[in-house]
Amino acid sequence: MSRVMIYKRFERFWHWCQALLIFTLLFTGFEIHGSYSVLGFGDATQVHTLAAWALIVLWLFAIFWHITTGEWRQYIPTRNGLFAVIRYYLVGTFTGAEHPYRKTTRAKHNPLQRLAYLFFKLVISPVIWVSGLLYLFYADWPGMLAGTLALEWVAMVHTAAAFAMLVFIIAHVYMTTMGHTLTSHIRPMVTGYDDIDEK
């Protein structure tokens, strides 16, 4: 085991900015839906729209960074060790078993994380993007689109994707608490350094 820089500066910046923007979008989105009133409908809508544009810009930069640095390879799914990791999270964490996966700089994410993050990037995020932009530009829909696609369905898909995002975040935050200490999985995303096996 050696202590190395595993999460680069942009990676940490992107992660925490994304988290802040997603929490902002969830908070304002549920207010827009009438779940509570804190900012008021008008201000909540304005903040929601600004945060959405900021997140889209951040995602575009992150996509560019992943492609140019080769970090996209971190999300290629694998079945190698997948069931051992699933068994660990279902049983091993409660029996004191050792985690079956050994992190390296070339493979930061275990097989289950790879699947979860890939689902987030290829399913949840695009559905949020497309439905949100359709919702935002509803007044500018061409006649053919307006005649075949109901705004209510776009709103339902956007809300369903928001709930999927919320479930992902709850699971993600919960999983970060399953290290040797409460913050041992969070610390590397703050400092960039982690103890990893480089064999």
N, C-alpha and C positions, 0 to 999 in steps of 0.2 A: 504494500500500500504506500502511495506517495501523495503528498499534498500538491495539487497542480491547479492552474487556472483552467476551469472547465466551461464556465459561462462568461463569454466575452462581454465587454462594456455595452455594445449595442444590444446584445441579447438581453441583458438585464434591463436596460432602458426600455426596450420594446416590451418586455414582459410586464413591468410595473406600470408603464403608461397604458398598455392595453387593459390591464386589470382596472385601473382608475376609470378609464373611459367606459368599460363594460358596466362597472358598478353605477356610473352616472347614467348610462342608458337604461339600465334596469330600473333604477330609482325613478327617473323621469317618465319612463314608459308606463310603469304601473300607475303613476299619478295621472298621466294622460288618459288611461283607461278608467279612472275614477276610483281606484282602490283607496286613495287617501288624498288629502289636499295639504301641501306644504308650500310649494312655490306658486300655485295657481296654474290653471290650464295653459294660459298664454305663455308664461315664463317657462313652464315645464316643456312645452312644445319647442320653444326657441332653444333652450339648453339641449334638448334631445337631438335636435337637428344639427346643432354645432358639434356636439360630441360625436354624432354619427359621421359627419364629414371628417373630423379629426381622426377617427378610428379607421376610416377608409384610406386616408393618406398614410397613416401609420402602417396599415396592412400592406399597402403597395410597397413602401420602403422595406418592410420585413420580407416580402416575397422576393424583391430584388436582392436583398442581403443573403437570403437562403440560397438563391440560385447562384450568385457570384462567388460565394464562399464554399459552396458544396455542402452546406449544412442541411440541405433538403434530404440528404441521405439518412439523416438521423430518424426520419419518419417512415422509412421503407419497412413495411410489416414483415414479420417473421414468425413462424410457428415454433422455432427452436427455443425451447424453454418456456413457451407460453403457458402451458398447463401447470408447470411447476410454480410459476409466478401466481397464477390464479389460485392454486391450492394454498400457497403461502398467505395470500390475502384473506382467503376464506377460513383457514384453520391455523396456519403457522404463526400469524401475528398474535393469536390468543394463547398459544402454547409455548411461546418463547423460542420458536424455531429461527434459524438464521436465514436471511433473505437469500434465495437461490441465484439471484442475478448479481453479477459483478460489473459495475459501471466502468467505462473507459472513455477517453476523449473522443474516440471514434464511434462509440455506442453509448451515448449518455442516457438513453431511455430504454427501459426494459420492454419486452415484447407487448405487454398489456398497455403500457404508456404509449407506445408507438401507435397501436390501434386507436386508442382514445384520442390522441392528438391528431391523427390522420382524419378521424371522423369529424373532429372539431373543424379542421381546416378545409376538408373537401365536401362536407355536408352542411353542418350548422352555419358556418360563416357565409358560404355562398347563398344559402336560403335567406339569411338575414339581409345580406347585400341586396339581392334581387327584389325581394318583397318590400324592403324598406325604400328602395329607389322608386319602385312602381307606386308605392303609397305616396311618396313625396311629390312625384311628378304626375299625379292622377289627372290634374287639370290639363296636362299637355299630351295625354294619351291620344294616339291617332284613332280615327273612327273605327277601323277594323278591330283594334285591340279593345277599345271601349265596348264594342258590341259583343265580344266573346269572353271577356274577363270581368267578373264582378268585383268591385272594390271590397265588398264584404269578405270575399274569399282571400284576397290579398291580405287584408287585415288579420284574418284568422291564421293564415300561414305565418305571417310575421309574428303574431303572438305565440303560436306554437313553437316557433324557432327560438323566441325569447325564453320560453319555459325550458326548452332543451338546453339553452345556454346556462340558465340558472342551475339546472340539475348537474351539468358538467362542472360548474364552478363549485357547487357544494361538495361533489365527489372529489374534485381536485384539492380543495382546501382540507378536506378530511384526510385524504391520503398523505398530505404533507405532514400530518401530525403523527405518522406511523413509523418514525425513525427511532433511533436509540434514545433521543431526547425529543421534547416537543418541537424544538426549532432546528434540529439537525438537518432536515431536508429543506428548510427555508433559508438557512444561513448561506449556502452556496449561491443562491439567487440574489443575495445582497452583496456578498464579498467577491463572488466569482470563483472562489477556491473550494475544492472538495477533496476528500481523501478517496482516491480511486486506485483500482488495480490496473497497472499498465503492462501486465505480462502479455 
